[in-house]
């Protein structure tokens, strides 16, 4: 377990790890002189404490505690079936937790105004085949309640970012799976979201497309956005993530930089070899 996870677990056991206190702590800055108001600071992009989800007798997420800081690329790494997509649905307010607490961008799960600040690329999605790429983007601009005067520029910028600028007037039904994946990513980038949640974003892409997605993620980080990257591919996390949480059986078993986690694993293997 990483130092971060240990600290969070200790906080939970002491009863001082609630999301309310995390939010309150975000408004205080250390070292404020007595008699003056503390300088406000941003709350974490994501903060969960003992977040859980059951489907009948099946435990999909078990007491998940983690913190994702603003402006970082955070990898959520684990095998298929580990509970990653269920966690994403909880964070986005698409499913209700069975227990625990969480804040996303400083607001409770499911807050409608906060959702407008989140870009989301689901693992599985379909756009109507008869719509053009530009029409898909305009539709989502409308759903985001962006000013109508901004729709054209937002769509053009999204198409350019994902490499589809020349295909904006083509119908989605003529797109390959990889091109539809690029379009889905473009939709997630509309409105300059503060938090971008990507669920297996490179699953349908060729090597060039995967490289392009990594560059887009790096660009989002440079702009100050937070990226939550849900993947089962260690290679993808290695390329772009500042930190990762490794999830298995619905709970985080390790959190830290990949260097820290892989270094710890290497040391453990070496010690095991010496013991033999």
C-alpha positions in Angstrom: 0.0 0.0 0.0 1.3 3.4 -0.9 1.9 6.2 1.7 -1.1 8.0 0.3 -3.4 5.0 0.7 -2.0 4.4 4.2 -2.8 8.0 5.2 -6.2 7.8 3.8 -7.0 4.5 5.6 -5.7 6.0 8.8 -7.9 9.0 8.3 -11.0 6.8 7.8 -10.2 4.8 10.9 -9.9 8.0 12.9 -13.1 9.3 11.5 -11.5 12.4 10.0 -11.4 11.4 6.3 -14.9 12.5 5.2 -15.3 14.3 1.9 -16.8 17.3 3.8 -13.6 17.8 5.6 -11.7 17.4 2.3 -13.8 20.2 0.9 -13.3 22.3 4.0 -9.6 21.8 3.9 -9.5 23.0 0.3 -10.5 26.5 1.6 -7.6 26.8 3.9 -3.9 27.5 3.2 -1.2 26.6 5.6 0.7 29.4 7.2 -2.1 32.0 7.1 -1.3 34.7 9.6 -3.6 34.9 12.6 -6.4 37.3 12.3 -6.5 37.0 8.4 -8.8 35.0 6.2 -7.1 31.9 4.7 -6.5 32.0 0.9 -8.8 29.6 -0.9 -7.3 26.7 -2.7 -8.8 24.2 -5.1 -10.3 21.0 -3.8 -9.0 17.8 -5.4 -10.5 16.9 -8.7 -11.7 13.6 -7.2 -11.8 12.5 -3.6 -13.4 9.3 -2.5 -13.7 7.7 1.0 -14.8 4.1 1.4 -16.9 4.3 -1.9 -18.7 1.1 -2.5 -21.2 -0.4 -4.9 -23.2 -3.6 -4.7 -25.4 -5.3 -7.4 -27.4 -7.7 -5.3 -24.9 -10.1 -3.7 -22.1 -9.0 -6.0 -19.6 -6.4 -4.7 -18.4 -4.4 -7.7 -16.6 -1.6 -5.7 -15.3 -2.2 -2.2 -14.4 0.6 0.1 -12.5 2.6 -2.5 -10.5 5.6 -1.1 -8.4 7.7 -3.4 -7.5 11.3 -4.2 -6.9 12.7 -7.7 -5.3 16.2 -7.7 -6.2 18.9 -10.1 -4.0 19.1 -13.2 -2.7 15.6 -13.1 -3.1 12.7 -15.4 -4.3 9.9 -13.2 -4.3 6.3 -14.4 -6.9 3.9 -13.1 -5.3 0.6 -13.9 -6.6 -2.9 -13.6 -7.7 -6.1 -15.4 -11.0 -6.4 -17.1 -13.7 -7.0 -14.6 -11.9 -5.3 -11.8 -14.6 -2.7 -11.3 -13.0 0.2 -13.2 -16.0 1.2 -15.3 -18.4 0.9 -12.3 -16.2 3.4 -10.5 -16.4 5.7 -13.5 -20.2 5.5 -13.5 -20.3 6.3 -9.8 -18.0 9.4 -10.2 -20.2 10.7 -13.1 -23.4 10.2 -11.3 -24.6 7.5 -13.7 -24.9 5.0 -10.8 -25.6 5.5 -7.1 -23.1 4.2 -4.5 -24.2 1.7 -2.0 -21.9 3.3 0.6 -19.1 5.7 1.2 -18.7 9.3 0.1 -17.1 11.2 -2.8 -16.6 14.6 -4.3 -15.9 15.5 -7.9 -14.5 18.9 -8.6 -15.6 19.8 -5.0 -19.2 18.8 -5.5 -21.2 15.8 -4.4 -21.7 12.9 -6.9 -24.3 13.7 -9.6 -24.3 17.5 -9.2 -25.7 18.8 -12.5 -23.7 21.9 -12.8 -20.5 20.0 -12.2 -21.3 17.6 -14.9 -21.0 20.4 -17.4 -17.4 20.7 -16.4 -16.7 17.0 -17.2 -15.8 15.5 -20.5 -16.5 11.8 -20.8 -15.5 9.2 -23.4 -17.2 5.9 -22.6 -15.7 2.6 -23.5 -18.8 1.7 -25.6 -20.8 4.2 -27.5 -22.6 4.8 -30.8 -23.5 7.9 -32.7 -26.3 8.0 -35.2 -25.0 6.8 -38.5 -26.9 9.4 -40.5 -25.4 12.4 -38.7 -22.2 14.0 -39.9 -19.3 14.5 -37.5 -20.1 18.2 -37.4 -23.7 17.5 -36.6 -22.7 15.2 -33.7 -20.6 17.9 -32.2 -23.2 20.6 -32.6 -25.7 18.3 -30.9 -23.4 17.8 -27.9 -22.7 21.6 -27.8 -26.4 22.0 -27.4 -26.6 19.4 -24.7 -23.8 21.2 -22.8 -25.8 24.4 -23.1 -22.9 26.2 -24.8 -23.7 29.5 -26.5 -25.0 28.8 -30.0 -22.5 31.4 -31.4 -19.7 29.1 -30.1 -20.9 25.8 -31.7 -19.1 26.1 -35.0 -15.7 27.1 -33.5 -16.0 24.4 -30.8 -16.8 21.8 -33.4 -14.0 22.9 -35.7 -11.4 22.9 -32.9 -12.5 19.5 -31.7 -12.3 18.0 -35.2 -8.8 19.5 -35.6 -7.6 18.2 -32.3 -8.6 14.6 -33.0 -7.5 14.7 -36.7 -10.9 14.7 -38.4 -11.0 18.3 -39.7 -11.3 17.1 -43.3 -14.1 14.7 -42.4 -16.5 17.0 -40.6 -19.2 16.8 -43.3 -19.0 13.1 -43.7 -21.6 10.8 -42.1 -20.6 8.8 -39.1 -21.8 5.7 -40.8 -18.9 5.9 -43.2 -16.3 6.1 -40.4 -14.1 3.2 -39.3 -14.3 2.2 -35.6 -11.0 4.1 -35.0 -12.5 7.2 -36.5 -15.6 7.0 -34.4 -13.3 6.6 -31.4 -11.6 9.9 -32.4 -15.0 11.6 -32.8 -16.0 10.4 -29.3 -12.9 11.9 -27.9 -13.7 15.2 -29.7 -17.1 15.2 -28.1 -15.4 14.7 -24.7 -13.2 17.8 -25.3 -16.1 20.2 -26.0 -16.4 23.2 -23.7 -12.9 23.0 -22.2 -13.8 20.6 -19.4 -11.9 20.8 -16.1 -12.0 17.0 -15.8 -11.8 14.6 -18.7 -12.7 11.0 -18.0 -11.5 8.5 -20.6 -12.6 4.9 -20.5 -10.2 2.7 -22.5 -9.7 5.6 -25.1 -7.2 3.7 -27.3 -9.1 0.4 -27.5 -10.0 0.8 -31.2 -7.0 2.7 -32.4 -4.0 1.8 -34.5 -0.4 2.8 -33.3 -0.7 6.2 -34.9 -4.1 6.8 -33.3 -2.7 5.8 -29.9 0.2 8.2 -30.2 -2.2 11.0 -31.1 -4.4 10.3 -28.1 -1.3 10.5 -25.8 -0.4 13.8 -27.3 -4.0 15.1 -26.7 -3.8 13.9 -23.1 -0.4 15.7 -22.6 -1.9 18.8 -24.1 -4.9 18.7 -21.7 -2.4 18.5 -18.8 -0.5 21.5 -20.1 -3.8 23.4 -20.2 -4.4 22.6 -16.5 -7.2 20.0 -17.0 -7.3 16.8 -15.0 -7.4 13.5 -16.9 -8.8 10.3 -15.4 -7.5 7.5 -17.6 -9.3 4.2 -17.1 -7.2 1.4 -18.8 -6.1 -2.2 -18.5 -3.0 -1.4 -20.5 0.2 -0.7 -18.5 1.8 0.7 -21.6 -0.7 3.5 -21.9 -0.3 4.4 -18.2 3.5 4.4 -18.6 3.4 6.9 -21.4 1.2 9.7 -19.9 0.2 9.2 -16.3 1.6 11.2 -13.4 0.2 8.7 -10.9 -1.9 5.5 -11.0 -4.1 3.5 -8.8 -4.1 -0.2 -9.3 -7.5 -1.7 -8.7 -8.5 -5.3 -8.3 -11.7 -6.8 -7.1 -13.2 -3.4 -6.7 -10.6 -1.8 -4.4 -7.4 0.1 -4.8 -4.5 -2.2 -3.9 -1.7 0.4 -4.6 -1.4 4.1 -5.5 1.6 6.1 -6.6 3.8 6.9 -9.5 4.7 4.0 -11.8 8.3 4.3 -10.8 7.3 3.9 -7.1 5.0 0.9 -7.8 7.3 -0.9 -10.2 10.3 -0.2 -8.0 8.5 -1.6 -5.0 7.6 -4.7 -7.1 11.2 -5.2 -8.3 12.5 -4.9 -4.7 9.9 -7.4 -3.5 10.9 -9.9 -6.3 14.6 -9.5 -5.5 14.0 -10.1 -1.8 11.9 -13.1 -2.6 14.7 -14.5 -4.8 17.3 -14.0 -2.0 14.9 -15.8 0.4 14.8 -18.8 -1.8 
